[in-house]
Amino acid sequence: MINLINTTDIMTVNILSRYSKGIFRHIVKTNLGMTCCDARGFDNERMLEHPEAIISGYKKGALQTVQFKPEGLDTWVTLFSRTGKKVKLIDESILATLTVGTINSMYGTTNLMNMDQYKAVNSKTWASTAFVMNQSK
């Protein structure tokens, strides 16, 4: 069990850690409006192994929502939700692996980027985790 340190106002859910298989879909903003993109089979496996990849594969500002359908269920659940510059909801498994570099480069104008949060977990570089305590050398 990873101890998350979350000093932000972002709501969290703990869904992804309960399942070992499933499929993802992403809702992204394009020039034509909102588009739903289903992940490919090998991408689903990769995202389950590396949760940070769930929200880091799209152009800055494009990703709006990520949904997950666990194997054997017919229901889609939301793992990530963003409206404008505010991230409303994110899964704890994603937060646990999220690095400062991903936040700064892709979500730098949102409430995910928070210098007080970085200080709370002793983040020093872009490779540092943003929501799990980093060990000082």
Buried (B, 14 or more C-beta within 10 A) or exposed (E): EEEBBBEBEBEBBEBBEEBEEBBBBBBBBEEEEEEEBEBEEEBBEBBBEEBBBBBBBBEEBBBBBBBBBBEEEEEBBBBBBBEEEEBBBBBBBBBBBBBBBBBBEBBEEBBBBBEEBBEBBBBEEEEBBBBBBBEEE
